[in-house]
Every structure is written in structure tokens, then in C-alpha cells.
Amino acid sequence: MTISKYICIACVVLLCTACTIAGNSDTHPDIDCSGTWKYSTSDNPELALPSLDDRDYPELVLPGSFTHLIIDQQNLEATIWLRKKIFIGEEYRGKTLCLLLGRIGVADETFLNGIQVGANGTIPKKEDDRYHFSWQQGRSYLLPATLVRYGDYNTIAIRVFSHVISGINGYMGITEYPGGYFAHRIENKTPILINISSVALNFLFLLGLGVLAVSRTGRREYLYFFLLVLFTLAGNVTMLDFNCAISGLLRYKMFLMSLTLVNFIALHAVMEFFDIKNKYIIWMSFLLGMPLVLAIVLAPDMSFLIKGAGLGTVIFVNLCILTAAVLFFMCIRRDPRRYWYFLFVAIPVPVSVLRNTFYMATFRFDELPMLIFFHVPLVFTIFALYYIYDFERMKREKDSLYGALLKKTKKMERILNSIKGESVKPDPRDMIHDVIEYLDVNYQERYDRKELSKKFGLNEDYMGQVFKKTTGINISNYINNKRIEGAKDLLMETDAKIIDIAYHVGFDNLTHFHRQFKKQTGKTPSEYRVMMQEKEGES
């Protein structure tokens, strides 16, 4: 196994390991703040004060979602106050305490006993949809000892701005500093690190694929892959925690558009890579995808964007992923030895997409794992591993295949020279023998009856009649017979893959090759090769 293959396998292990990092911490806060919290949808600063009587306020359970508070709003946004009284004992006097709140969707201002102790993101003013998005940032705020009431109840109040994404996800509690502080800081930073790592990997893939797309213009799959990574990168960037305020409507338009285009291009890239030509899939993807992109771009408000175009995006993504998976399994059934590497993505990615679809369709955006951003890097790592594996196999088979082809080439040259040396034009009926000799040498080329008759100066129908009278079969069957004979020789003399042999002798459809081979020999190509190897071993 080469060093490059070890590197690719290490990348797969690294990416798969990354998919189990988030949420796997055994540390727990010293004072638990989860459970029942009071809430209010009126944006009143007095809600931060500990003296406020909140006994009649409605309750909700945190960590958890409060989607029901924003789902009916025109722009799917709301500013909500959360309150809870927490007892901090005398044993914590003299210790530095830290408040842990997990991830909050999407911005917050946090208060202890009426005084602000921290904030993440920015809460926009009324009639302004620009804000600093801070969904991935886990909250951890140091509590000044001068604000803490030891041996008494302390009021924690959180002013939360939610836009599409709502709720609190992760640990909620108070811990000692530095005790469990750093463990939770690392856990809180994991989602951001995952997204940044994904952006970095996608950027590297983008550079490499850009070079390949420019230098190998004949290989369209490189262009597809370049666009796929480009739009994935755009989707990653929309979810990054940038310290700047941008329009929420614009952010989600960019995210949904990149999601749609990524899966549209992924479907076409799979078809190009596996050389699948299906006009129905191509037309359906355009008829569904392009109006969806237009609906996203022209969405007048957030409600239409998420409930209308967003639902359409979810359906379209699933159709693309499931269609690509079906096409892949058709290909692996045809040639399992060549494509088995892709099982690493053909199974987990569709399952992950279906799971994420459930979260999005039920508006549980706060529960969406950051691991979705690793889908594309994982896919391209597998593709790189495949190319290395396939290149090494081709290298091993090249010598044996070239040796057999050299014999055929020399024979072909002798016959072509004899054909060119003919100076007297024979009778048309005698020309059929020249046609036969020509087909014996060039059977692997694409058969075009009109071009063949023109080459020998014969009438197309007359040539077909005389050929069948002379050989007993029509030209098409004669060519197939020669191709099968050539394939039998290559199966015996080389270790080349069956698909390569089929294409070399002139078949452009592997299923048709299998059908013709079994029709003539009674065995599949694989069975024939095994039989001939056994006979050779016996002799």
C-alpha cells in the first residue's frame, strides 16, 4: 500500500472521528441550571431584575427548543426573556464561578441579579433584520463574585433573539473556574472548529479541483466537482460566526440556494462520473431545481422563504441524494470491485440527509448537528482514495494488456498494408471479402453501416445482402462475434478488468457485452476467465 493511500485512509478515519466529537463530554456542571424556566415574549428590560414577580409567567423546559414562540411570526423571529432562580451555597464563596449555557439560537444578553455578565451575537433593533449571528458559539460567562449572593437565590435572566433557529442546546449550569470550565469551553468550541475545518478542507479541494478543471477540459466531472465544492463552501460560510451584522433574510437565502445547487450539481457529477446518460433524470432535475432557486431568490419574506421554498429545498435535496444513491448501487452491482470504496459515503450520507431533513421539516434547527458540514470533505476524500486505488490497478494491468494488444496491432498493420496495396478495383461481390478483412481488424470501432458502405464504394443494401449470403450472418452479428472472440483472448491473456476489456473490443454498454458473451459462450466473462485459468493450471 502506498504512502498516498495511507494518507487518504487517515483522512477518512479523522473525518469519521470528528463525527463523534460533538456532545461526548463526561463533565457536568456543579450547579445544574437545566429544567423549568419562566419566559416572556415582551421585550422589557425590567425582566432582568431579581425583584420582578414572575410567578404567573408561562414556563418551558431548557435545554430545548422554543420554536412555538416564533413559528407564527411573519419573519420567524422573536425576542424572548428567560428567567430562573438558582441557589448558590456558601461553599462557593471565594471561588470563581462560570455560567455555562450551551448554544443559543441565535444571539443573547445574559444577566445575573439584574447586571449583564455576558453577550454573544447582537440583538437587532426593531424594523432592522441585520444582526450578528452566533448560533455555533457555546456560551460561558464568568460570574463576578461581587454580583453573586452566596447562601441565597440568584436570578439568571437571558434576553434571547431567535430567528428561524431557536432554543438552547447543551449543558446549562454553573461550574468552578478553572475546574470544568476548560472542558466545557472546548466542547462549546467544537461546532465552530468543525465548520472552520470543513471550510479549510473545502478550500483545499477547491484549489485542486480548479487546477484539474482548467488543465483537463475534456473531463467534465472535474468542473462539476469544482462547482460542488464552491457552493458547499458558500453554504459553510453563511453559518460561520462572523463578527458583523448582515441581513437574516439574505443569510438564509444564501444557505438554501447553496444547499439546492450543491445537491443539484452532486447528482449530475455522479451521473458524469459513472458515465450514466439518462435524459429523464437530467430534465427532471432542471425542471425542479431551477424554479426552486428562483423562488428562493425572489422570496419576499422569511415566512415564505422557510415554509415554502425551504420545504421545497428539503424535498429536492432528498430526491437528488436518493437518486444518486440508486444510481451508485446500480453501478456497484455492475462492477463491485471498482466502486466498493464509495460504500463509505453511499450509505451514511443519505441516512444523515434523511435525519437532517426530519430536523428541518419539524423546525428543530437547534438540534441540527454541525457534522453536516463534513459531508463534502468526506465524499472527496473517498474519491481521492478511489482514484489512487484505480490508478494503481491500471498500472499493474497495463503491461499485460499492452503485451496482448501489441500482437493484435502487428497483425492489423499487415492486413491494412495488404488492403492499401490493392491497385485493381475488384468486382463488388469480391469486395465483400475486403469488408470482412477490414472488420476482422477494426471490429472494435463504432459500427456505422452507411460509412462502411461508403468506404468500399458499395450500395448499403446490396452490401448487406451479399455479406449475409457470403458469411451466413448480418454485419452487426459478425462484428459482435469478432468482439466476443477478441474479449475471450484478452480474458485468457491478461488480468485487465472486464469493463476495460468490454470497452476495448468495442462494446459501449457493459450489460450488452455480458448478454452477448453469455449468448455465445454460455458463461459470463468472469466464469469464462476462471474456467480458462483452471484449464491452464491443469495443463
C-alpha positions in Angstrom: 0.0 0.0 0.0 1.5 3.4 -1.0 2.0 6.4 1.3 -0.7 8.3 -0.5 -3.2 5.6 0.2 -2.3 5.7 3.9 -2.8 9.5 3.9 -6.3 9.1 2.4 -7.3 6.4 4.8 -6.0 8.6 7.7 -8.3 11.4 6.4 -11.3 9.0 6.4 -10.5 8.0 10.0 -10.0 11.6 11.0 -13.3 12.7 9.4 -15.3 9.8 10.9 -13.7 10.5 14.3 -14.7 14.1 14.0 -18.3 12.9 13.5 -18.3 11.6 17.1 -16.7 14.6 18.9 -19.6 16.9 19.5 -21.5 16.2 22.6 -19.3 13.5 24.0 -18.2 15.1 27.3 -18.4 13.3 30.6 -18.1 16.6 32.6 -21.1 18.0 34.4 -21.7 21.4 35.9 -21.5 21.8 39.8 -24.9 23.6 39.9 -27.5 22.4 37.4 -29.5 25.2 35.7 -31.5 23.0 33.4 -35.2 22.3 33.9 -38.1 24.7 34.1 -37.5 28.3 33.2 -40.0 31.2 33.2 -40.3 33.2 29.9 -41.9 36.3 28.5 -42.2 37.5 24.9 -42.4 41.2 25.8 -39.1 42.9 25.4 -39.0 44.6 28.8 -35.6 45.5 30.4 -37.2 45.1 33.9 -37.3 41.3 33.2 -33.6 41.2 34.2 -34.3 42.5 37.7 -34.4 39.9 40.6 -37.2 41.8 42.3 -39.7 41.1 39.4 -42.5 38.8 40.4 -42.6 36.1 37.7 -44.8 33.6 39.5 -47.6 33.8 36.9 -45.3 33.7 33.9 -45.5 30.7 31.5 -42.8 28.1 31.7 -40.7 26.0 29.3 -38.1 23.3 29.8 -34.5 24.0 28.9 -32.3 22.9 27.2 -34.8 22.6 24.4 -36.5 24.5 21.6 -39.0 27.3 21.8 -39.9 27.2 18.1 -43.6 27.6 19.0 -42.9 31.2 20.1 -41.6 32.2 16.6 -43.4 29.8 14.1 -46.4 32.1 13.7 -44.4 35.3 13.3 -44.2 36.8 9.8 -40.4 36.9 9.8 -40.0 33.8 12.1 -38.2 35.9 14.7 -38.8 37.0 18.3 -37.0 38.5 21.3 -37.7 36.4 24.4 -36.7 36.7 28.0 -35.9 33.6 30.1 -35.6 33.7 33.9 -34.6 31.2 36.6 -33.7 31.5 40.2 -30.7 29.4 41.2 -29.4 28.7 44.8 -25.7 29.2 45.2 -24.4 27.9 48.5 -21.9 29.4 50.9 -19.3 26.7 49.9 -18.7 28.6 46.7 -17.7 31.8 48.4 -14.1 32.7 47.4 -14.3 30.6 44.3 -14.5 31.8 40.7 -17.7 30.6 39.1 -18.6 30.3 35.4 -22.1 30.2 33.9 -22.5 27.6 31.1 -25.5 27.9 28.8 -24.6 25.8 25.7 -25.5 27.0 22.2 -28.3 29.7 22.0 -30.2 30.5 18.8 -29.1 33.0 17.7 -28.0 35.9 20.0 -28.2 36.6 23.7 -27.6 39.0 26.5 -27.2 37.3 29.9 -27.8 38.9 33.3 -27.1 37.9 36.9 -29.2 39.7 39.5 -30.0 42.5 37.1 -26.4 43.1 35.9 -25.2 42.0 32.4 -22.4 39.4 32.7 -22.1 38.5 29.0 -23.4 38.5 25.5 -22.9 36.8 22.2 -24.2 38.0 18.8 -26.2 41.2 18.5 -29.9 41.7 19.0 -31.3 43.9 16.2 -33.4 47.0 16.7 -37.0 47.0 15.6 -37.6 47.1 11.8 -33.9 46.1 11.2 -33.2 42.5 10.2 -29.4 42.8 10.4 -27.7 41.0 13.3 -24.6 39.2 14.3 -25.3 35.5 14.0 -23.9 33.5 16.9 -25.6 30.1 16.9 -22.5 27.9 16.9 -20.8 29.7 19.8 -21.3 27.9 23.1 -22.0 30.4 26.0 -19.7 30.5 29.0 -19.7 33.6 31.2 -17.6 34.3 34.3 -19.7 35.5 37.3 -18.1 38.4 39.3 -18.0 37.5 43.0 -19.5 40.9 43.8 -22.7 40.0 42.0 -23.2 36.5 43.5 -25.5 36.2 46.5 -23.9 33.3 48.4 -26.3 31.2 50.5 -29.3 32.7 48.7 -31.2 32.5 45.4 -29.7 34.3 42.4 -31.8 35.4 39.3 -30.4 34.4 35.9 -32.1 36.3 33.1 -31.3 35.7 29.4 -32.6 38.0 26.7 -32.6 35.9 23.5 -33.1 36.9 19.9 -34.3 33.9 17.8 -34.5 34.0 14.0 -35.6 30.7 12.4 -33.1 28.9 14.7 -34.4 28.9 18.3 -33.7 27.2 21.6 -30.8 26.3 23.8 -28.7 23.2 23.2 -26.1 21.8 25.5 -25.2 22.0 29.2 -26.8 24.6 31.4 -25.2 25.1 34.8 -22.6 26.8 37.0 -19.1 25.4 37.4 -15.9 26.3 39.1 -13.1 28.1 37.3 -10.9 26.5 36.1 -12.4 23.1 37.1 -14.8 22.1 34.4 -14.6 25.5 32.7 -12.0 24.5 30.0 -13.6 21.1 29.3 -16.9 22.9 28.5 -15.1 25.7 26.6 -13.6 23.0 24.3 -16.9 21.3 23.9 -18.6 24.7 23.2 -16.0 25.5 20.6 -16.3 22.1 18.8 -19.1 23.1 16.4 -17.1 26.2 15.3 -14.0 24.1 14.9 -15.9 21.6 12.8 -17.2 24.2 10.5 -13.9 26.0 10.2 -12.2 22.7 9.5 -14.8 21.9 6.8 -14.2 25.3 5.3 -10.4 24.8 5.2 -10.8 21.3 3.7 -13.3 22.5 1.1 -11.0 25.4 0.2 -8.0 23.0 -0.4 -10.3 20.7 -2.5 -11.5 23.8 -4.4 -7.9 24.8 -5.3 -7.0 21.3 -6.5 -10.2 20.8 -8.5 -9.9 24.3 -10.0 -6.5 23.3 -11.4 -7.9 20.0 -12.7 -10.9 21.7 -14.3 -8.7 24.1 -16.2 -6.0 21.6 -17.2 -8.3 18.8 -18.2 -11.2 20.5 -20.0 -12.2 17.2 -21.6 -13.2 15.7 -18.1 -16.5 17.4 -17.2 -16.6 15.7 -13.8 -13.8 18.0 -12.6 -15.9 21.0 -13.4 -18.9 19.5 -11.6 -16.8 18.7 -8.6 -15.3 22.3 -8.6 -18.8 23.8 -8.6 -20.0 21.4 -6.0 -17.2 22.4 -3.5 -17.6 26.1 -4.4 -21.3 26.1 -3.4 -20.6 24.0 -0.4 -18.0 26.5 0.7 -20.6 29.2 0.3 -23.0 27.3 2.5 -20.3 26.8 5.1 -19.6 30.5 5.2 -23.2 31.5 5.8 -23.2 29.5 9.0 -19.9 30.9 10.4 -19.9 33.2 13.4 -18.7 36.4 11.8 -18.4 39.4 14.0 -20.5 41.6 11.7 -24.2 42.2 11.2 -25.9 41.1 7.9 -29.5 40.6 6.8 -31.1 37.5 8.2 -33.2 37.1 5.1 -30.1 37.3 2.9 -28.2 34.8 5.0 -30.9 32.1 4.8 -31.4 32.8 1.1 -27.7 32.1 0.5 -27.8 29.0 2.6 -30.9 27.5 0.9 -29.6 28.4 -2.5 -26.2 26.8 -1.9 -28.0 23.7 -0.4 -30.1 23.4 -3.6 -27.3 23.9 -6.0 -24.9 21.6 -4.2 -27.3 18.7 -4.4 -28.3 19.5 -8.0 -24.6 19.5 -9.1 -23.8 16.4 -6.9 -26.5 14.4 -8.8 -25.0 15.5 -12.2 -21.5 14.8 -11.0 -22.4 11.3 -10.0 -24.0 10.7 -13.4 -20.9 12.1 -15.2 -18.5 10.1 -13.0 -20.3 6.8 -13.6 -21.0 7.7 -17.3 -24.8 7.4 -16.9 -26.8 9.1 -19.6 -30.5 9.5 -18.6 -32.3 12.4 -20.1 -35.3 11.9 -17.9 -33.3 12.5 -14.7 -31.5 15.4 -16.3 -34.7 17.2 -17.4 -36.5 16.5 -14.1 -33.6 17.9 -12.1 -33.7 21.1 -14.2 -37.5 21.4 -14.1 -37.5 21.0 -10.3 -34.2 22.7 -9.4 -34.3 25.9 -11.4 -37.8 27.2 -10.3 -36.8 26.4 -6.7 -33.7 28.6 -7.0 -35.8 31.3 -8.5 -38.4 31.0 -5.6 -35.5 31.3 -3.1 -34.1 34.4 -4.8 -37.5 36.2 -5.1 -38.8 35.2 -1.6 -40.4 38.4 -0.2 -40.2 37.4 3.5 -38.8 34.8 5.8 -42.1 33.0 6.3 -42.4 32.3 2.5 -38.7 31.5 2.3 -38.6 28.9 5.1 -42.1 27.4 4.9 -42.4 27.5 1.1 -39.0 27.5 -0.6 -37.4 25.8 2.4 -39.8 22.9 2.3 -39.2 22.6 -1.5 -35.5 22.6 -0.9 -35.8 19.7 1.7 -37.8 17.6 -0.8 -35.5 18.4 -3.7 -32.4 17.6 -1.7 -33.8 14.2 -0.7 -34.8 13.4 -4.3 -31.2 14.3 -5.5 -29.5 12.3 -2.8 -31.7 9.2 -3.1 -31.5 9.2 -6.9 -27.7 9.5 -6.8 -27.6 6.6 -4.2 -29.8 4.4 -6.5 -27.5 5.2 -9.5 -24.5 4.3 -7.4 -25.9 1.0 -6.3 -26.7 0.1 -9.9 -23.0 0.8 -10.8 -21.6 -1.2 -7.9 -23.8 -4.1 -8.8 -22.3 -3.9 -12.3 -18.7 -3.7 -11.1 -18.3 -4.1 -7.3 -14.5 -4.4 -7.4 -14.1 -1.0 -8.9 -16.6 1.0 -6.8 -16.8 -0.6 -3.4 -14.9 2.3 -1.8 -17.9 4.5 -2.3 -19.9 2.5 0.2 -18.3 4.7 2.8 -20.4 7.6 1.6 -23.3 6.0 -0.3 -24.8 4.7 2.9 -24.1 7.2 5.7 -24.6 10.4 3.7 -28.2 9.6 2.5 -29.0 8.4 6.1 -27.6 11.7 7.5 -29.5 13.7 5.0 -32.8 12.0 5.9 -32.1 12.6 9.6 -31.3 16.3 8.9 -34.5 16.6 6.8 -36.5 15.5 9.8 -34.9 18.3 11.9 -35.5 20.9 9.2 -39.1 19.8 8.4 -40.0 19.9 12.1 -38.3 23.3 12.6 -35.8 21.8 15.1 -32.9 23.7 13.7 -31.3 24.0 17.1 -30.7 20.2 17.0 -29.0 20.1 13.6 -25.5 18.7 14.2 -22.6 20.7 12.8 -21.3 17.4 11.3 -23.4 18.1 8.2 -20.6 20.3 7.1 -18.3 17.3 6.9 -20.3 15.6 4.2 -18.5 17.0 1.2 -14.9 16.7 2.6 -15.7 13.0 3.4 -17.1 12.4 -0.1 -14.0 13.9 -1.7 -11.6 12.0 0.5 -13.2 8.8 -0.7 -13.0 10.0 -4.3 -9.3 10.7 -3.8 -8.8 7.2 -2.3 -10.7 5.7 -5.3 -8.5 7.5 -7.8 -5.3 6.2 -6.1 -6.7 2.7 -5.9 -7.9 2.7 -9.5 -4.6 4.2 -10.8 -2.5 1.5 -9.1 -4.7 -1.2 -10.6 -4.4 0.3 -14.1 -0.7 0.4 -13.6 -0.5 -3.3 -12.7 -2.7 -4.3 -15.7 -1.1 -2.1 -18.2 1.9 -4.3 -19.1 -0.2 -7.5 -19.6 -2.8 -5.6 -21.6 -0.2 -3.9 -23.8 1.5 -7.2 -24.5 -1.6 -8.7 -25.9 -2.5 -5.6 -27.9 0.9 -5.5 -29.5 0.3 -8.8 -31.2 -3.1 -7.6 -32.5 -1.6 -4.3 -33.7 1.1 -6.1 -35.8 -1.5 -8.3 -37.4 -3.7 -5.3 -38.1 -0.8 -3.4 -39.8 -0.1 -6.4 -42.1 -3.7 -6.6 -43.2 -4.0 -2.8 -43.7 -0.9 -2.8 -45.8 -2.2 -5.5 -48.0 -5.5 -3.6 -48.4 -3.7 -0.4 -49.3 -1.6 -2.3 -51.8 -4.6 -3.3 -54.0 -4.3 -1.4 -57.3 -7.1 -3.1 -59.3 -10.7 -2.5 -58.3 -12.3 -5.9 -58.0 -15.9 -7.0 -58.6 -18.4 -5.6 -56.0 -19.1 -9.2 -54.9 -15.3 -9.7 -54.3 -15.2 -6.5 -52.3 -17.2 -8.3 -49.6 -14.0 -10.2 -48.7 -12.2 -6.9 -48.3 -15.0 -5.8 -46.0 -14.6 -8.9 -44.0 -10.9 -8.5 -43.7 -11.4 -4.8 -42.6 -13.9 -5.8 -40.0 -11.6 -8.5 -38.7 -9.1 -5.8 -37.9 -11.4 -2.9 -36.9 -14.2 -4.6 -35.1 -13.6 -2.6 -32.0 -14.5 0.7 -33.8 -18.1 2.1 -33.8 -20.2 0.3 -36.5 -21.9 2.7 -39.0 -23.4 0.8 -41.9 -23.6 3.9 -44.1 -20.0 4.9 -43.5 -18.8 1.3 -44.1 -20.6 1.0 -47.5 -19.2 4.4 -48.5 -15.7 3.4 -47.6 -15.8 0.5 -50.0 -17.9 2.2 -52.7 -20.8 -0.2 -52.3 -24.6 0.3 -52.1 -25.6 0.0 -48.5 -28.5 -2.5 -49.0 -26.5 -4.5 -51.6 -23.5 -4.8 -49.3 -25.7 -6.1 -46.5 -27.3 -8.7 -48.8 -24.0 -10.0 -50.3 -22.4 -10.0 -46.8 -25.1 -12.2 -45.3 -25.0 -14.5 -48.4 -21.3 -14.9 -48.1 -21.0 -15.3 -44.3 -24.4 -16.6 -43.3 -25.0 -13.7 -40.8 -25.5 -10.0 -41.0 -22.7 -7.4 -40.4 -23.8 -6.4 -36.9 -23.8 -10.0 -35.6 -20.5 -10.7 -37.4 -18.9 -7.7 -35.6 -20.3 -8.9 -32.2 -18.9 -12.3 -32.8 -15.4 -10.8 -33.6 -15.7 -8.7 -30.5 -16.5 -11.6 -28.3 -13.6 -13.6 -29.8 -11.3 -10.7 -29.0 -12.7 -10.4 -25.5 -12.0 -14.2 -24.9 -8.4 -13.7 -26.0 -7.9 -10.8 -23.6 -9.7 -12.6 -20.7 -7.2 -15.5 -21.2 -4.1 -13.5 -21.8 -4.4 -10.5 -19.4 -5.6 -9.6 -15.9 -7.5 -6.5 -17.2 -10.8 -5.6 -15.7 -13.9 -6.9 -17.5 -15.3 -3.4 -18.0 -12.0 -2.3 -19.7 -12.0 -5.3 -22.0 -15.6 -4.7 -23.0 -14.9 -1.1 -23.9 -11.6 -2.0 -25.7 -13.2 -4.6 -28.0 -16.0 -2.1 -29.0 -18.9 -2.5 -26.6 -20.1 0.8 -25.1 -22.6 -0.9 -22.8 -21.4 -3.5 -20.2 -24.8 -5.1 -19.9 -25.0 -5.7 -23.6 -21.5 -7.1 -23.5 -22.4 -9.6 -20.8 -25.5 -10.6 -22.7 -23.7 -11.2 -26.0 -20.8 -13.1 -24.2 -23.1 -15.4 -22.4 -25.2 -16.0 -25.5 -22.1 -17.2 -27.4 -20.2 -19.0 -24.7 -22.9 -20.0 -22.2 -20.9 -18.3 -19.5 -20.3 -14.9 -18.0 -16.9 -13.2 -18.7 -15.9 -13.9 -15.1 -16.9 -17.5 -15.3 -15.0 -17.9 -18.6 -11.8 -16.4 -17.2 -11.9 -18.7 -14.2 -12.6 -21.8 -16.4 -9.7 -21.0 -18.7 -7.4 -20.4 -15.7 -8.3 -23.7 -14.3 -7.7 -25.5 -17.6 -4.3 -23.8 -17.9 -3.4 -24.8 -14.4 -4.3 -28.5 -15.1 -2.1 -28.5 -18.2 
